[in-house]
Amino acid sequence: MTIWRSPIRLAFCGTLAAAMFWLLIPFAATAEVSVAHKVTAVEARLISAEDAVSAEAQTLSAGLDLNLADGWKTYWRSPGEVGIPPQIDWSGSTNVAGVDFLWPAPERFTAFGIENFGYHDEVVFPLQITLKDPGEPVELRANVKLLTCSAVCVPQDFDLALSLPQGNSIDQVSANRIGAFLARVPAEGGAAGVTAATSHINDDFTRLTIEIAATTAFKTPDVFPEIGDGNTLGKPDIRLGASGRTLWAEFPILAYMADTDAPPRVTVTDGPDHALTVTPDRATTAPTPPFSIDRVVPGIDQVIWIAIIAFLGGLILNAMPCVLPVLSIKLSSALKSEGRGNAQVRAGFLAAAAGVMVFMWALAAVLFALQKIGVAVGWGLQFQSPTFLVLMLLILGLFTANLFGLFEFSLPAALTTRLMKAGGTAGYGADFATGFFGAVMATPCSAPFLGTAIAFALAGRVIDIAVVFTFLGLGLASPYLLVAIVPNVVRFVPKPGRWMIALKAGLGILLMGTAAWLFYVLLGVAGSRAALTVASLGAVMLFIAASPWVPRSLRWPFGLALAALAVAAAPFLATPAAPDAQAGKIAWVTFDRGDCRVALNCEMRNPTKSTALLCP
């Protein structure tokens, strides 16, 4: 392990302490700062702890002060996957032998899976100025190049100048500000409290593993390794052992260039007031993690929170457009409840709730089984199936025609008599189907409300899937359960009258809109040929169902035959996706995340130019 004694930082602290000593001596002076460079993203200036150069002074304490606008950031010396660190040219300065640029500890920014390191809001980079001629006046002239990023990245290129005459004047405000950010520069050497540090890069240069032992326990550390220019790392897996005094971290290496390889230098931050930098020794084998992670199991509090989200999402689904058919069936069920006893009303609505829950549990079981055999599963995948879409479209078409009065559903006389003898239970099967069908139609509308809960379930254990889908079903079935608990609410439904005709027409319009939406989805999934064929067969089926010239005994057989033909024809006539018209004209290359970083950095340097010729 290489110990960094940090003479620059020690000298800087000495110079700053000397400057602070002069604060004890009363004098009248005007603070010396450079004229600020102000743009939308950043306001920059040079500041100095000394407003003048004292006799025989060999060094000065200064700082590059950046105030970043809200939402903007700039980069650390190792910017991460993309970005450019600040670059300063002091060649225009007078009486300056050298400038040591110190870096306060960075923060990690993660956006779209890309890891970056840098600063937001404000930062002062402490500067240790070494003079050519001690005690003589100084002209600081800096050409500053830095990259500022928000929703877009804007390169900044500007000049700052600061003149310091001879004298003993001190700027207390600037000295305090420089000192505050100097305290954020990572400790090195003995001040770091590190007792051992090792690193290892595997043979195929895809993993960097680091282990650091310290005298003080880590709490919530973050780790920033540097392994050479152009080499980039992904998000780390950080684990603590030995009561927090051992830090183990593993990084995926996203881009590795052997010609720029350098011994890893590691900066560790642990809260706003603790940071250290160390160069670990290279190990022949990767350090062993302090513990293994077979699987991260969510806590009971997380499961409860996800269950609440699933329940609320299911409840909201009752008002979504995908569930409009259910609204019509719910109202129809309530209207038909007139004259039935509370026990029958309760049983009917419990049957509807059971239909919802059975579908949810069945779907959960299917998704879990597919997940276990390695099939990629998702939510609402059935709406990508032409067969399923045609079936739903035909059912909605029949319901719509029924609400518009084109025909009435009627069962054979023998079956009707048998159901009547069953003691009034004939409607329970229909109620069950109502809930089941409503749950089927709810799945495509759930994504905006249930993305987190469904993703949690599909990536989790069987108990996670069961909890999410159970509470989703309970939320969707809540209106049924409410009526089952308080059956008397159906008494508030108005008495039958002419208003029911208008209601049926309104519900028919809603169902027609839902059917039109399903037809649009079918067009996208199966193509126009299959969709138009299904529409034609569906129209013939509705004509047969409503035609007075077709005997009732033949309507069901003909209708079922046409429905079966439509369901079978849709996948057969589906048009495959058209090949890309540009295929063969594009010079496709193998995706490489490291190449993306190089190209993106080039784009950042040349945002207003055509980069097709400038960047790889």
C-alpha positions in Angstrom: 0.0 0.0 0.0 1.4 3.4 -1.0 1.0 6.1 1.7 0.4 9.6 0.4 2.1 12.1 2.7 0.4 14.9 0.8 3.1 17.6 1.1 1.0 19.9 -1.1 -2.0 19.7 1.3 0.3 20.2 4.3 1.9 23.2 2.7 -1.4 24.6 1.7 -2.7 24.3 5.3 0.4 26.1 6.6 0.0 28.9 4.1 -3.7 29.2 5.0 -2.9 29.2 8.7 -0.4 32.0 8.2 -3.0 33.9 6.3 -5.5 33.4 9.0 -2.9 34.7 11.6 -3.0 38.1 9.9 -6.7 38.3 10.6 -5.7 39.0 14.2 -4.0 42.2 13.2 -6.5 45.1 12.5 -6.3 46.8 9.1 -8.5 48.3 6.5 -8.6 46.5 3.1 -10.8 45.7 0.2 -11.3 42.0 -0.7 -9.6 41.0 -3.9 -11.6 38.7 -6.2 -11.6 38.3 -9.9 -14.4 39.6 -12.1 -17.0 36.8 -12.1 -17.8 34.9 -15.3 -21.6 34.5 -15.3 -23.6 32.2 -17.6 -26.9 30.3 -17.1 -25.1 27.2 -15.8 -22.4 28.6 -13.6 -20.9 31.7 -12.0 -17.1 31.4 -11.6 -14.4 33.6 -10.0 -10.9 33.4 -8.5 -10.7 34.1 -4.8 -7.7 34.4 -2.5 -7.1 34.2 1.2 -4.6 37.0 0.8 -5.6 40.4 -0.7 -1.9 41.2 -1.1 1.5 39.5 -1.1 3.4 39.8 2.2 7.1 40.3 2.3 9.1 37.1 1.6 5.8 35.2 1.0 6.6 32.1 -1.1 3.1 30.7 -1.6 -0.5 32.0 -1.7 -3.8 30.3 -0.9 -6.4 30.8 -3.6 -9.4 29.0 -5.0 -11.5 28.5 -8.1 -15.0 29.3 -6.8 -17.9 27.8 -8.8 -21.6 28.4 -8.0 -23.6 26.1 -10.2 -27.3 26.8 -11.1 -30.0 24.6 -9.8 -29.9 21.2 -11.6 -26.4 21.7 -13.0 -23.3 19.8 -12.2 -19.6 19.7 -13.1 -17.0 16.9 -12.8 -14.3 15.5 -10.6 -10.8 14.7 -11.8 -12.1 11.2 -12.7 -15.5 12.0 -14.1 -16.9 8.5 -14.3 -18.4 6.9 -17.4 -18.8 10.3 -19.2 -17.8 13.8 -18.6 -14.7 16.0 -18.7 -12.8 17.3 -15.6 -12.0 21.0 -15.3 -8.8 22.0 -17.0 -6.9 25.3 -16.1 -4.1 27.0 -18.1 -2.0 29.4 -16.0 0.5 30.3 -18.7 -0.7 33.9 -18.8 0.1 34.5 -15.2 3.1 36.5 -13.9 5.3 35.7 -10.9 3.8 32.2 -10.7 6.2 29.2 -10.6 3.4 26.6 -10.2 -0.2 25.9 -9.2 -1.3 22.8 -7.3 -4.9 22.1 -7.9 -6.7 20.2 -5.0 -9.9 18.2 -5.4 -12.6 18.1 -2.7 -14.3 14.8 -2.4 -16.9 14.1 -5.1 -20.4 12.9 -5.1 -21.9 10.1 -7.3 -24.5 11.0 -9.9 -26.5 8.1 -11.5 -28.7 8.8 -14.5 -30.0 6.2 -17.0 -27.7 3.7 -15.5 -24.6 5.9 -16.2 -22.3 6.6 -13.2 -20.7 10.0 -13.0 -18.6 11.7 -10.2 -18.6 15.5 -9.5 -20.2 18.4 -7.8 -23.5 20.3 -7.7 -24.6 23.6 -6.2 -21.2 24.9 -5.3 -17.5 23.9 -5.0 -14.2 25.7 -4.4 -11.1 24.0 -5.8 -8.3 25.0 -3.4 -5.2 26.3 -5.2 -1.6 26.4 -3.8 0.2 29.1 -5.7 4.0 29.0 -5.6 5.7 32.3 -6.5 8.8 32.7 -8.7 9.9 35.8 -6.8 8.8 35.7 -3.1 7.1 38.8 -1.8 6.6 40.3 -5.3 3.1 41.2 -6.8 1.2 38.5 -8.6 -1.0 38.4 -11.7 -3.2 35.3 -11.8 -4.6 34.7 -15.2 -6.5 31.4 -15.7 -8.0 30.0 -18.9 -10.7 27.7 -17.6 -12.3 24.8 -19.5 -15.0 22.8 -17.8 -18.1 20.9 -18.7 -21.4 21.7 -17.1 -24.4 19.3 -17.4 -28.1 19.3 -16.7 -30.6 18.0 -19.2 -27.9 19.0 -21.8 -24.2 19.4 -21.4 -22.6 22.8 -22.2 -18.8 23.2 -22.4 -17.5 26.4 -20.7 -14.4 28.2 -21.8 -13.6 31.5 -20.1 -10.8 33.6 -18.6 -10.4 34.8 -15.1 -7.8 37.3 -13.7 -6.8 38.4 -10.2 -4.1 40.9 -9.3 -2.5 40.8 -5.8 -0.1 43.8 -4.9 2.4 43.8 -2.2 1.1 44.2 1.4 -0.3 42.3 4.3 -4.1 42.4 3.6 -6.2 39.3 4.2 -9.7 38.4 2.9 -11.4 36.7 5.8 -14.5 35.6 3.9 -12.5 34.0 1.1 -10.1 32.4 3.6 -13.0 30.8 5.4 -14.6 29.6 2.2 -11.3 28.1 0.9 -10.7 26.5 4.3 -14.2 24.9 4.3 -13.6 23.1 1.0 -10.0 22.3 1.9 -11.4 20.3 4.7 -13.3 18.2 2.1 -10.1 17.2 0.3 -9.6 13.5 1.1 -7.1 12.8 3.8 -4.0 10.9 2.8 -1.2 9.1 4.6 -1.4 8.6 8.4 -4.4 11.0 8.5 -6.4 8.6 6.4 -6.4 5.9 9.2 -5.9 3.1 6.7 -4.0 0.0 8.0 -4.1 -2.1 4.8 -5.4 -1.8 1.2 -5.3 -4.2 -1.7 -6.8 -4.3 -5.2 -7.2 -7.0 -7.9 -8.2 -6.9 -11.6 -9.3 -10.3 -13.0 -7.6 -11.8 -16.0 -10.2 -10.7 -18.6 -10.2 -7.1 -17.2 -13.9 -7.1 -16.4 -13.8 -6.8 -12.6 -11.9 -4.7 -10.1 -12.0 -5.8 -6.5 -10.8 -3.6 -3.6 -10.4 -4.2 0.1 -9.5 -1.5 2.7 -8.9 -1.9 6.4 -9.2 1.2 8.6 -8.8 2.0 12.3 -12.2 3.7 12.3 -15.4 1.9 11.3 -17.1 2.9 8.0 -20.8 3.8 8.1 -22.2 4.6 4.6 -19.2 4.7 2.4 -18.9 5.3 -1.4 -15.9 4.3 -3.4 -14.3 6.1 -6.4 -11.4 4.2 -8.0 -9.1 5.6 -10.7 -7.4 3.1 -12.9 -6.1 5.3 -15.8 -7.5 7.6 -18.4 -10.3 6.2 -20.6 -10.9 3.2 -18.2 -14.4 3.4 -16.8 -16.2 1.5 -14.0 -19.8 0.7 -13.3 -21.8 0.9 -10.0 -20.0 -0.8 -7.1 -21.1 -3.6 -4.9 -20.0 -2.4 -1.4 -19.9 -4.6 1.7 -18.6 -3.9 5.2 -17.0 -6.4 7.6 -15.1 -6.6 10.9 -17.7 -4.3 12.5 -17.4 -1.8 9.7 -13.6 -1.5 9.8 -13.1 -3.5 6.6 -14.5 -2.2 3.3 -14.8 -4.6 0.4 -16.0 -3.3 -3.0 -16.3 -4.9 -6.5 -16.7 -2.9 -9.7 -17.6 -4.0 -13.2 -15.0 -2.6 -15.7 -16.9 -1.2 -18.6 -14.0 0.0 -20.7 -10.4 -1.0 -20.3 -7.4 0.3 -22.3 -4.1 -1.4 -21.4 -2.0 1.5 -22.7 -3.5 3.9 -20.1 -3.5 1.4 -17.2 -2.3 2.9 -14.0 -2.1 1.5 -10.4 -5.5 1.9 -8.9 -5.9 5.0 -6.7 -9.0 4.8 -4.5 -11.0 7.6 -2.9 -13.5 6.7 -0.2 -16.2 9.1 1.1 -18.2 8.4 4.2 -20.6 11.2 4.8 -19.9 14.9 4.2 -17.0 15.1 6.7 -14.9 12.0 6.1 -13.0 11.2 3.0 -9.6 9.5 2.3 -7.4 8.6 -0.7 -5.1 5.5 -0.8 -3.2 3.6 -3.5 -3.8 -0.1 -2.6 -1.2 -2.8 -3.2 -2.0 -5.2 -6.1 -3.1 -8.7 -5.0 -2.6 -11.9 -7.0 -6.1 -13.0 -6.1 -9.3 -11.1 -5.5 -10.0 -10.2 -1.9 -12.8 -12.4 -0.4 -16.0 -10.5 0.4 -16.9 -10.3 4.1 -20.2 -12.1 3.4 -22.1 -13.5 0.5 -25.4 -12.4 -0.9 -27.4 -15.3 -2.2 -30.6 -13.2 -2.5 -31.8 -9.9 -1.2 -35.1 -10.7 0.6 -37.4 -7.7 1.1 -38.4 -6.8 4.6 -42.0 -7.0 5.9 -42.3 -3.2 5.8 -41.5 -3.2 2.1 -43.9 -6.0 1.4 -46.7 -4.2 3.3 -46.0 -1.0 1.3 -46.1 -2.8 -2.0 -49.3 -4.5 -1.0 -50.9 -1.1 -0.2 -49.8 0.2 -3.6 -51.3 -2.8 -5.3 -54.6 -2.4 -3.5 -54.8 1.3 -4.4 -53.9 0.6 -8.0 -56.6 -2.1 -8.2 -59.1 0.3 -6.7 -58.3 3.0 -9.2 -58.6 0.6 -12.1 -62.4 0.5 -11.6 -62.5 4.0 -13.2 -60.1 3.3 -16.1 -61.2 3.1 -19.7 -60.1 -0.5 -20.0 -62.7 -1.4 -17.4 -65.6 0.5 -18.9 -67.3 -2.8 -19.8 -67.2 -3.8 -16.2 -69.0 -0.6 -15.2 -71.9 -1.4 -17.5 -72.1 -5.0 -16.1 -72.0 -3.7 -12.5 -74.8 -1.3 -13.1 -76.8 -4.0 -14.8 -76.3 -6.3 -11.9 -77.4 -3.6 -9.5 -80.5 -2.9 -11.5 -81.4 -6.6 -11.7 -81.0 -6.8 -7.9 -84.4 -5.1 -7.4 -86.7 -7.4 -5.6 -84.0 -9.8 -4.5 -83.3 -10.5 -0.8 -80.2 -9.3 0.9 -78.8 -12.8 1.0 -79.1 -13.2 -2.8 -77.7 -9.7 -3.4 -74.7 -10.5 -1.1 -74.1 -13.9 -2.8 -74.2 -12.4 -6.3 -71.7 -9.7 -5.5 -69.5 -12.1 -3.6 -69.5 -14.3 -6.7 -68.4 -11.3 -8.8 -65.6 -10.6 -6.3 -64.6 -14.3 -6.5 -64.4 -14.0 -10.3 -61.9 -11.2 -9.9 -59.8 -13.0 -7.4 -59.8 -16.3 -9.3 -58.5 -14.5 -12.4 -55.8 -12.7 -10.4 -54.6 -15.9 -8.7 -54.7 -17.9 -12.0 -52.7 -15.2 -13.7 -50.2 -15.1 -10.9 -49.8 -18.9 -11.1 -49.2 -18.8 -14.8 -46.7 -15.9 -14.6 -44.8 -17.7 -11.8 -44.7 -20.9 -13.7 -43.4 -19.1 -16.8 -40.8 -17.3 -14.7 -39.5 -20.6 -13.3 -39.0 -22.1 -16.7 -37.0 -19.1 -17.9 -39.6 -17.4 -20.0 -39.6 -13.6 -20.0 -42.9 -12.5 -18.4 -44.6 -9.2 -18.2 -47.9 -7.6 -17.3 -50.7 -7.4 -20.0 -48.8 -9.7 -22.4 -52.1 -11.3 -23.4 -52.9 -8.1 -25.3 -50.1 -9.0 -27.6 -51.9 -12.1 -28.7 -54.2 -11.8 -31.8 -56.3 -14.8 -30.6 -57.0 -13.1 -27.3 -57.7 -9.7 -28.9 -60.2 -11.3 -31.4 -62.0 -13.1 -28.6 -62.3 -10.0 -26.5 -63.4 -7.9 -29.5 -66.2 -10.4 -30.4 -67.5 -10.5 -26.8 -67.5 -6.7 -26.6 -69.2 -6.5 -30.0 -72.0 -8.8 -28.8 -72.4 -6.9 -25.5 -72.6 -3.6 -27.4 -75.2 -4.9 -29.9 -77.2 -6.2 -26.9 -77.2 -2.8 -25.1 -78.4 -1.1 -28.3 -81.3 -3.6 -28.4 -80.3 -5.4 -31.7 -80.9 -8.7 -30.0 -81.5 -10.3 -26.6 -79.5 -13.1 -25.0 -81.8 -16.0 -24.5 -81.1 -19.5 -23.2 -82.8 -22.6 -24.4 -86.2 -23.2 -22.7 -85.1 -26.4 -21.0 -82.0 -24.8 -19.5 -84.0 -21.8 -18.3 -86.6 -24.1 -16.6 -83.8 -26.0 -14.9 -82.1 -22.9 -13.7 -85.4 -21.5 -12.3 -85.8 -24.8 -10.3 -82.4 -24.2 -8.8 -83.9 -21.7 -6.3 -82.7 -18.4 -7.7 -79.0 -19.2 -8.1 -79.1 -18.7 -11.8 -77.4 -15.4 -11.7 -74.3 -16.4 -9.6 -72.5 -17.9 -12.6 -73.1 -14.7 -14.5 -71.9 -12.6 -11.6 -68.7 -14.7 -11.4 -68.2 -14.2 -15.1 -68.7 -10.5 -14.7 -65.9 -10.2 -12.2 -63.6 -12.5 -14.1 -64.2 -10.6 -17.4 -63.6 -7.2 -15.7 -60.3 -8.4 -14.3 -59.2 -9.6 -17.7 -60.0 -6.2 -19.2 -58.2 -4.4 -16.3 -54.7 -5.7 -17.0 -53.6 -3.4 -19.8 -54.7 -0.3 -17.8 -52.7 -1.2 -14.7 -49.2 -0.3 -15.9 -49.4 3.5 -15.1 -50.4 2.7 -11.5 -48.9 -0.7 -10.7 -45.5 -0.6 -12.5 -43.6 -0.7 -9.2 -45.7 -3.4 -7.6 -45.9 -5.7 -10.6 -42.1 -5.4 -11.2 -41.5 -6.2 -7.5 -43.8 -9.3 -7.8 -42.4 -10.7 -11.0 -38.8 -10.3 -9.8 -39.5 -11.7 -6.3 -40.5 -14.9 -4.5 -43.7 -16.8 -4.7 -45.0 -15.1 -1.6 -44.3 -11.7 -3.2 -46.3 -12.6 -6.3 -49.1 -14.0 -4.2 -49.3 -10.8 -2.0 -49.2 -8.4 -4.9 -51.8 -10.1 -7.1 -54.1 -10.8 -4.1 -54.2 -7.2 -3.0 -54.5 -6.1 -6.6 -57.6 -8.3 -6.9 -59.0 -7.0 -3.6 -58.7 -3.5 -4.8 -60.4 -4.3 -8.1 -63.1 -6.2 -6.4 -63.7 -3.5 -3.7 -67.0 -2.2 -5.2 -68.4 -5.8 -5.3 -67.2 -6.4 -1.7 -68.8 -3.1 -0.5 -72.2 -4.1 -1.9 -71.8 -7.6 -0.4 -71.1 -6.1 3.0 -73.9 -3.5 2.8 -76.5 -5.0 0.4 -79.0 -2.2 1.1 -76.9 0.2 -1.0 -78.7 -1.3 -4.1 -81.9 0.3 -2.8 -80.5 3.7 -3.7 -80.6 2.7 -7.4 -83.5 4.5 -9.0 -86.6 2.5 -9.9 -86.8 1.1 -13.5 -88.1 3.6 -16.0 -87.3 5.4 -19.3 -83.9 6.5 -17.9 -82.8 2.9 -18.2 -83.0 3.1 -22.0 -80.8 6.2 -22.1 -78.4 4.4 -19.7 -78.2 1.4 -21.9 -77.5 3.6 -24.9 -74.8 5.4 -23.0 -73.2 2.2 -21.8 -73.4 0.9 -25.4 -71.4 3.9 -26.6 -68.8 3.3 -23.9 -68.5 -0.4 -24.9 -68.3 0.6 -28.6 -65.4 2.9 -27.8 -63.6 0.1 -25.9 -64.2 -2.2 -28.8 -62.8 0.4 -31.2 -59.7 0.6 -29.0 -59.3 -3.2 -29.1 -59.6 -3.1 -32.9 -56.8 -0.5 -33.0 -54.6 -2.7 -30.9 -55.4 -5.6 -33.2 -54.3 -3.6 -36.2 -51.0 -3.0 -34.6 -50.5 -6.6 -33.5 -51.8 -8.6 -36.4 -51.9 -6.1 -39.3 -54.8 -4.7 -41.4 -55.5 -7.9 -43.3 -56.3 -9.9 -40.2 -58.1 -7.0 -38.5 -60.4 -6.4 -41.5 -61.1 -10.1 -41.8 -62.1 -10.3 -38.2 -64.3 -7.2 -38.5 -66.1 -8.7 -41.5 -66.7 -12.0 -39.7 -67.9 -10.1 -36.6 -70.3 -8.0 -38.7 -71.8 -11.2 -40.2 -72.1 -12.8 -36.8 -74.0 -9.7 -35.4 -76.2 -9.7 -38.5 -77.2 -13.4 -37.9 -77.7 -12.7 -34.2 -80.1 -9.8 -34.9 -81.7 -11.0 -38.1 -85.4 -11.9 -37.9 -85.0 -14.1 -41.0 -82.6 -16.5 -39.3 -84.3 -19.1 -37.1 -83.4 -18.9 -33.4 -82.3 -22.5 -33.4 -79.6 -21.7 -36.0 -78.3 -18.4 -34.5 -76.1 -20.0 -31.9 -74.5 -22.6 -34.1 -73.8 -20.1 -36.9 -72.6 -17.5 -34.5 -70.2 -19.9 -32.7 -68.9 -21.1 -36.1 -68.2 -17.6 -37.3 -66.5 -16.7 -33.9 -64.3 -19.8 -34.1 -63.4 -18.9 -37.7 -62.4 -15.4 -36.7 -60.3 -16.5 -33.7 -58.5 -19.1 -35.9 -58.0 -16.7 -38.9 -56.4 -13.8 -36.9 -53.1 -15.5 -36.2 -53.0 -17.2 -39.6 -53.6 -13.9 -41.5 -51.4 -11.8 -39.2 -48.9 -9.8 -41.2 -45.3 -10.1 -39.9 -43.4 -7.0 -39.1 -42.0 -5.3 -42.2 -38.2 -5.5 -42.3 -36.3 -2.3 -41.8 -36.2 -0.4 -45.1 -32.7 0.7 -44.3 -31.4 -2.9 -43.5 -28.3 -3.5 -45.4 -27.6 0.3 -45.7 -26.5 0.7 -42.0 -23.0 -0.2 -41.0 -24.0 -2.0 -37.8 -21.3 -2.5 -35.1 -21.1 -4.6 -32.0 -22.4 -2.6 -29.0 -19.6 -1.6 -26.6 -20.3 0.6 -23.5 -16.7 1.9 -23.5 -17.0 3.1 -27.1 -20.2 4.9 -26.1 -18.3 6.8 -23.4 -15.6 7.9 -25.9 -18.2 9.0 -28.5 -20.3 10.8 -25.9 -17.3 12.7 -24.5 -16.5 13.8 -28.0 -20.1 15.0 -28.4 -19.7 16.9 -25.2 -16.6 18.7 -26.5 -18.3 19.6 -29.8 -22.0 20.2 -29.0 -22.5 22.7 -31.8 -20.6 21.0 -34.6 -21.4 18.0 -36.8 -19.7 15.2 -34.9 -20.2 12.6 -37.5 -16.7 13.3 -38.8 -15.2 14.3 -35.5 -16.2 11.4 -33.2 -15.9 7.7 -33.5 
